[in-house]
Amino acid sequence: MDKVTALQSFLSERGLPLPEELPENVSALARHLRFASYWELAGLASLLGFAVANLKALPLAHSLRLLPSLSRLLAPRLFGRSSSKKKAPGRVTSSSGTVALAARPALFRHNTHSSRAILLDLDINMHKSNSTFFADADVSRAALLTTLLSDALAARGGALFALAGTQCKFLREIRPLQTYTVASQILTWTDKAFYTATYFVSPRRGDAAAVCGLKGGPAAVLKDDRLRRKVFAIMVSKYVFKAGRATVEPAAVFGAAGLLLSDGGKDVRAKDGKAEDIVSAGEVDKIVQEGMQFVRDCML
């Protein structure tokens, strides 16, 4: 095969255009190939940039985002690091029938992560699609629950938390490439299910803490004109704990995690040895009742 035929074959295999007259001059041919290669590199760089900018929407990306939560959930089951020595709380109920036990503040603390409205998140109106809020909330809720309850779930016969329903109130649009913070916390519970609240808030420092720390929960946030302007959406999710086919009472899991205290929180010490601030039984009962009222208003 002569040089001209070999070069024609080379260009054809690469999908490069064949000039009407193949240059005899090797340097001219080299310039032709470099020009084509530049376009290939530019296309590859553009494709790579698009993939990086839309990383969380790529195939399997959602599963990878859940891996840290999955590892926290499985660690005590695989390596025996459980809270089996912690006692579950006795059953104490208020006149309203809701569980009224003292609690560690950690039970109501929020878990946050930051995100951005990527191009693949956008809908026909060119803002973050409503459907994509649920994927972000899934990551946030999983991080919250596995951080608080993994050891307790392992101690309760390897129980799992299962999503039973969700409701979202959209307040403001999230624009293309706009950043936002997703914050989730436990809202309330009954003897069969528990509920989480997930807030999509502005990324400014302190906004998520202000929203999640407001007494009265989502209902109070919606009534507060200043905080409401910082919120893009509020989502309420219903969960049940399942050990096989049996439903596990939320208070029992929270108690096994050391988050609900049947003794009223007497002599509870923080890691530094000092007495820990405890949410009183009366305060817990009020939080549970206010949370359930919001759940009834938005989910029933």
Sequence and secondary structure as in RCSB ss.txt:
>XXXX:A:sequence
MDKVTALQSFLSERGLPLPEELPENVSALARHLRFASYWELAGLASLLGFAVANLKALPLAHSLRLLPSLSRLLA
PRLFGRSSSKKKAPGRVTSSSGTVALAARPALFRHNTHSSRAILLDLDINMHKSNSTFFADADVSRAALLTTLLS
DALAARGGALFALAGTQCKFLREIRPLQTYTVASQILTWTDKAFYTATYFVSPRRGDAAAVCGLKGGPAAVLKDD
RLRRKVFAIMVSKYVFKAGRATVEPAAVFGAAGLLLSDGGKDVRAKDGKAEDIVSAGEVDKIVQEGMQFVRDCML
>XXXX:A:secstr
  HHHHHHHHHHHTT    SS  SSHHHHHHHHHHHHHHHHHHHHHHHHHHHHTGGGSTTHHHHHTHHHHHHHHH
HHHH    TTS      B TTSSB  EE GGGG  EEEEEE  GGGB TTSSB TTHHHHHHHHHHHHHHHHHHH
HHHHHTTS EEEEEEEEEEE S   TT EEEEEEEEEEE SS EEEEEEEE  STTHHHHHHHSTTHHHHHHH H
HHHTTEEEEEEEEEEEEETTEEE HHHHHHHTT EETTTTTT B TTSSB   B HHHHHHHHHHHHHHHHHHH 
